[in-house]
Amino acid sequence: MIPNLVSAELSDADQAEIMAAINTILEKLPFVVSLTTAERRAKAKMGDKTRAFVEKSMEFAIHHPDYLPRLFDLDEMRRDVELFATLYPVLMALVHLQELVQDTYTVVGQEAYAAARVVYKSAKANGQGAGLDAAIAEMGRRFAYKSGRLQSEAKV
């Protein structure tokens, strides 16, 4: 029997509500930006050490503004540091949610694929000559090489 880790349904209404909630999140974050892969790679990463450096630099700037360049915008730095700190728990919650949805999507896809393979194998074994050859051939295209030859049955 095919192992079944997930047995659920997502109604159209629930899917619409989820999509609306995602849109609400995007509306609450009108300042989000989109980076290209190259831009993402070029940006400094904010790990624990960098975060501590930023916080210490912010404290220094607040207490010793006379040591800053004349055109330095301390208020902008403060906004960036505060937004960074505020976004972190949001990011962690979204990453966790994304991982859960991705893992569930993967499991459900594997379960559906395993069931489809059982259907195909059974149809090939029991449906030949029953007027189902075209349907069986259509399902079998998933396993065809580019040259049109079918892969071995061991892979089905």
PLY file of the C-alpha trace (Angstrom):
ply
format ascii 1.0
element vertex 156
property float x
property float y
property float z
element edge 155
property int vertex1
property int vertex2
end_header
0.00 0.00 0.00
1.13 3.56 -0.68
2.14 5.38 2.54
-0.02 8.43 3.05
1.40 11.14 5.32
-1.05 13.84 4.26
-4.75 13.34 3.72
-6.41 16.71 3.41
-8.30 19.07 1.15
-7.99 22.80 0.66
-11.26 24.34 -0.40
-11.42 27.08 -3.01
-12.77 29.40 -0.30
-9.87 28.63 2.06
-7.36 29.04 -0.77
-8.91 32.42 -1.61
-8.68 33.48 2.06
-5.03 32.42 2.22
-4.26 34.38 -0.94
-6.09 37.39 0.52
-4.03 37.08 3.71
-0.83 37.02 1.65
-2.00 40.12 -0.20
-2.71 41.78 3.16
0.85 41.00 4.25
2.17 42.57 1.04
-0.02 45.64 1.60
1.42 45.99 5.13
4.93 45.82 3.65
4.74 48.39 0.82
8.49 49.02 1.08
9.62 45.48 0.19
12.12 45.26 -2.65
12.98 42.59 -5.18
16.61 41.80 -5.90
18.11 39.91 -8.79
20.24 36.88 -7.96
23.39 38.91 -8.69
22.23 41.75 -6.45
21.39 39.30 -3.68
24.87 37.75 -3.88
26.54 41.18 -3.82
24.81 42.33 -0.62
26.47 41.91 2.77
24.90 39.16 4.83
23.63 40.05 8.28
24.72 37.26 10.59
25.05 37.49 14.36
28.48 39.18 14.26
27.38 41.76 11.69
24.17 42.43 13.62
26.21 43.06 16.80
28.53 45.38 14.84
25.54 47.36 13.51
24.01 47.68 17.00
27.31 48.84 18.53
27.82 51.30 15.67
24.31 52.64 16.18
24.95 53.16 19.90
28.23 54.90 19.12
26.57 57.16 16.54
23.80 58.13 19.00
26.22 58.95 21.83
28.97 60.51 19.71
27.33 62.29 16.75
30.27 64.76 16.55
32.45 61.95 15.17
30.15 61.28 12.21
30.53 62.76 8.72
28.67 66.06 8.38
26.09 64.68 5.88
25.54 61.39 7.72
21.81 60.78 8.25
21.57 59.31 11.75
17.76 59.22 11.62
17.89 57.10 8.45
20.33 54.71 10.08
18.04 54.47 13.11
15.05 53.68 10.86
17.03 50.99 9.01
18.27 49.38 12.24
14.80 49.43 13.80
13.13 48.06 10.65
15.76 45.33 10.42
15.03 44.30 14.01
11.27 44.48 13.48
11.35 42.45 10.26
13.43 39.62 11.74
10.59 37.82 13.61
8.31 38.32 10.59
10.97 36.80 8.34
11.49 33.84 10.68
7.73 33.15 10.83
7.42 33.36 7.04
10.46 31.13 6.49
8.98 28.55 8.86
5.61 28.73 7.09
7.29 28.46 3.68
9.22 25.38 4.81
6.02 23.74 6.10
4.12 24.47 2.88
7.07 23.34 0.73
7.48 20.10 2.69
3.75 19.39 2.53
3.70 20.18 -1.20
6.61 17.77 -1.73
4.99 14.96 0.29
1.60 15.37 -1.38
3.24 15.45 -4.80
5.15 12.25 -4.05
1.98 10.57 -2.79
0.07 11.60 -5.91
2.92 10.43 -8.15
3.16 7.07 -6.36
-0.59 6.57 -6.76
-0.39 7.54 -10.44
2.36 4.94 -11.00
0.14 2.26 -9.42
-2.74 3.29 -11.71
-0.48 3.19 -14.77
1.08 -0.16 -13.87
-2.35 -1.68 -13.20
-3.78 -0.22 -16.41
-0.88 -1.66 -18.42
-1.31 -5.07 -16.81
-5.11 -5.26 -16.95
-6.35 -2.79 -19.56
-4.72 -3.99 -22.76
-7.27 -4.79 -25.44
-10.14 -3.27 -23.44
-10.28 -0.15 -25.60
-7.98 1.66 -23.22
-4.77 1.48 -25.26
-4.83 5.19 -26.17
-5.31 6.26 -22.54
-2.54 3.89 -21.38
-0.21 5.17 -24.09
-0.97 8.76 -23.05
-0.06 7.99 -19.43
3.06 6.14 -20.63
4.47 9.23 -22.32
5.81 10.30 -18.91
8.25 7.41 -19.10
9.28 7.78 -22.76
12.80 8.72 -23.80
13.21 11.63 -26.19
13.79 9.12 -28.95
10.37 7.60 -28.25
11.59 4.35 -26.70
10.01 3.45 -23.37
12.17 3.14 -20.30
12.38 -0.19 -18.52
9.39 -1.25 -16.46
11.61 -1.33 -13.36
11.52 2.48 -13.28
7.71 2.64 -13.41
0 1
1 2
2 3
3 4
4 5
5 6
6 7
7 8
8 9
9 10
10 11
11 12
12 13
13 14
14 15
15 16
16 17
17 18
18 19
19 20
20 21
21 22
22 23
23 24
24 25
25 26
26 27
27 28
28 29
29 30
30 31
31 32
32 33
33 34
34 35
35 36
36 37
37 38
38 39
39 40
40 41
41 42
42 43
43 44
44 45
45 46
46 47
47 48
48 49
49 50
50 51
51 52
52 53
53 54
54 55
55 56
56 57
57 58
58 59
59 60
60 61
61 62
62 63
63 64
64 65
65 66
66 67
67 68
68 69
69 70
70 71
71 72
72 73
73 74
74 75
75 76
76 77
77 78
78 79
79 80
80 81
81 82
82 83
83 84
84 85
85 86
86 87
87 88
88 89
89 90
90 91
91 92
92 93
93 94
94 95
95 96
96 97
97 98
98 99
99 100
100 101
101 102
102 103
103 104
104 105
105 106
106 107
107 108
108 109
109 110
110 111
111 112
112 113
113 114
114 115
115 116
116 117
117 118
118 119
119 120
120 121
121 122
122 123
123 124
124 125
125 126
126 127
127 128
128 129
129 130
130 131
131 132
132 133
133 134
134 135
135 136
136 137
137 138
138 139
139 140
140 141
141 142
142 143
143 144
144 145
145 146
146 147
147 148
148 149
149 150
150 151
151 152
152 153
153 154
154 155
